[in-house]
Amino acid sequence: MNEQERHINVGLRALDEAHRLGRLGREDYRARRRALLQGLNDSAGVTARNAITPPASGGGRREDARRQALPSADMAGALFPDRRRRMLQTWLLAVAGLALALLLIYGVVRLGGS
């Protein structure tokens, strides 16, 4: 990855974060993303691609469909994390913080009363 691609990736990450947090509307997000991705086009206006062709196999369509379905499921899990797990982690962290605060207050009261 060259420096230009790294710069565009940083911009896309920042743009994605702004859209995810609600600071950008959908149309504004799409317009800015298109503008960033224009930098990947070469001077002739053709996007450079790295096409990977699957190896020829003797399997039927059912095997091909199964093979294609598996990576997309993994990718969907990476793109859309489980919100319930994140919510549970947030609540556990809040409860632990509250317990620590109560322990600190109890310690201060005990030291102040002696």
Buried (B, 14 or more C-beta within 10 A) or exposed (E): EEEEEEEBEEBBEEBEEBBEEEEBEEEEBEEBBEEBEEEEEEEEEEEEEEEEEEEEEEEEEEEEEEEEEEEEEEEEEEEEEEEEEEEEEEEEEEEEEEEEEEEEEEEEEEEEEE
